[in-house]
Amino acid sequence: MSNDQESTALPDDLQMQFLHVFTQHRNQLYSYIFSLLPNRDDAEDVFQRTSLILWKKFSDYDDSCSFFSWACGVAFYEVKNFIRVAQRKRLQFQEDVIQQLADDRAEIPQLKFNQRASALQDCIQKLKEKDQKLVDQVYRGQLPVKDVAEATGTAIQTLYNRLNQIRRQLTHCIDRTLSFTGEGK
């Protein structure tokens, strides 16, 4: 099977679903792997392999479960495989240490993500109605900015500028909310 055929093994709707959830959790997943393999090159290598496996096995993913938890499970076994192979080459954490680190780290990123997601929802509600509608169209409805610009008769660059302002406003609001509640630490 060629690389082109392999990369389109998922039906279009599953490809889009994968890209959506993977993009949401990409940084968390990398952080999880990096917490288990403190060498950045090793973590990047395992992250790439894990990403490929997640892509290939996405049709097996049960979307009633957390994608992040599923991805961490796959990553955990990839870390173990990496360590098994690398053990012959250099000093590594023992398997029980990796298990303990994985257990400790598995809940932290999801908890922080949930806190940030909750703060984001609260902050979106604080936006002007017009800005809420724009966020909803572009991010939730996943409409291209070009289509929104045409529908509203607004210049594309103007919408991009407004979306940048909204993102900065939301980021500031989320940071303020989490630091006020003590959850950002």
N, C-alpha and C positions, 0 to 999 in steps of 0.2 A: 504494500500500500504506500503510495507516495505521500509526502508531507502535506500537499494540498488536500488530498483525499482524507488524510487523517485529521486535519484541522477542521474539516466540515462534517465530521462524523455525527455530530449532534444536529437534530433538526433546527431550523431557523429559530423557532420559538424558544427552544431549550438553550440555544446559543445566547439569545438576548437575555433570558432569565439568568443564565450563568454569569454573563458579563455584568449584569446589574448587581447581583448579590456578591460576586467576587470583588468588584470595585468598592463596594461598601465596606468590606472586611479585609481588604488587601493589607493595609497598614497594620491592623491588629494582628493578622496572621504572621506577618513578618516579625513583628515585635515578640510574639509568642515564640517563634523559632529562634530568634536572636537571644531570648532569655535562656534558652536551653543550649545554645551553641554560641558562646560569647565571641568567637572569632567571626568577624563580619563576612569574610570570604566564604567560610563554611556555611554560615546562615543563609547567605545569598544562594549558594549552590543548592542547599536543601529546599529553600523557598521555591526556586525554579522547578525542581523535581516535583515538589508537592503541588505546585500550580498545574503542572502538566497532568498529574494523576487526578486532581480534582476535575479538570476539564474532561478527561477521558471517562471518568466514573460518574459524571454529573447526572446521567440518566438513572443511576441507582440511588441518588439522593432523595430522601423523604422530606418534602418541604414542610411537613408538619413539625419538624425538628429544627433546631437552630443551625443555620449554615455554618456559623462560626465554630460551634461545638464539633460539628461533623468534620470541618476542615482541620481543626486542632487534632482530632483523632488521627486523621491521615498524616498530618505533619509529625505527630509524635512517633509514629512507626517509621517515618522517613528519617527522623533524627536518630532513632535507635539503629536503623540500618546503616546510616552514615557512620555512626560511632563504631559499630561492629567492624566495618571495613577500615576505618581510620585507626582503630586501636593498634593495628600492626605497625602503623607509621609513627605515631606519637602518643603522648600522654593525653588521655581524655577522662571526663567524668565517668565514674562507674555507673552501671545501669540503675542501681537503686537510687543514686543521687539524681539522675535524670528523671526518674519516676517521681521523686519528691518535688523537684523543681516544676515538673509538668503539672502535678496536682496543685501546687501552690499558685502557679501562674494561670491555670485554665480559667479560673473564675474572675480574676482581676480585670482583664481586658473587657470581658462581657459586661461586668458590673459598671465599669467606666463608660462603656459604649451606651448602656441603658440609661445612665445618668445624663450623659450628653444628649441622647435622643429625647429624653423627657424635657430637658432644658430647652432644646431646639423647638419642640412643639409649643412650649410656653412662650418662647420668644417670637415665634411666627405669629402667634395670636396677638402680640403687642404691636405688630406692624400695621401700617395703614391698610385699609381694605384693598386699595389699588395694588399695593406691593404684595399683599397676601395672594391676590389673584395671579399676579405675575409669577410668583414662586410656584404656585399650584400648577399653572400651565406649563412652565418650563421644566420643573423638577419632578413633580408628581405625575403630570400628564405626559411628560417627556416630549413636548412639542419642540421642534427646532425653533430657535430664536427668530430665524428668518420668517417662519410661518406666523409667529406671534406678532412680529413687526408688520407684516402685510395685513393681518387681521385688524390691528389697531391703528394702522396708518402712521406708525412711528418708525424713525430711522433705526436700522439694525444697531449701529454704533451707540445710539442713545440707549437702547435696551441693554446692551452689554455693559455700558457705564452704570446704568441703574442697578443691574444685577450685581455688579461689583460692590456698589454702595450697600446694597441689601446684605450681601455676604459678610462684609466688614461689620455692619450693624449687628447681624445675628451672631457673629463670632464674639464680638464685644459683649453682647447680652448674655450669651452662654457662659463665657468666662466669669462675668460678674455674678451670674446666678450660682454657678458652682463654687466660686470662692465665698460667696455670702452664706451658702448652706454648708460649707466645709467639705463638700463632696469632690471638689476639684483637686484635692491633695492626695 
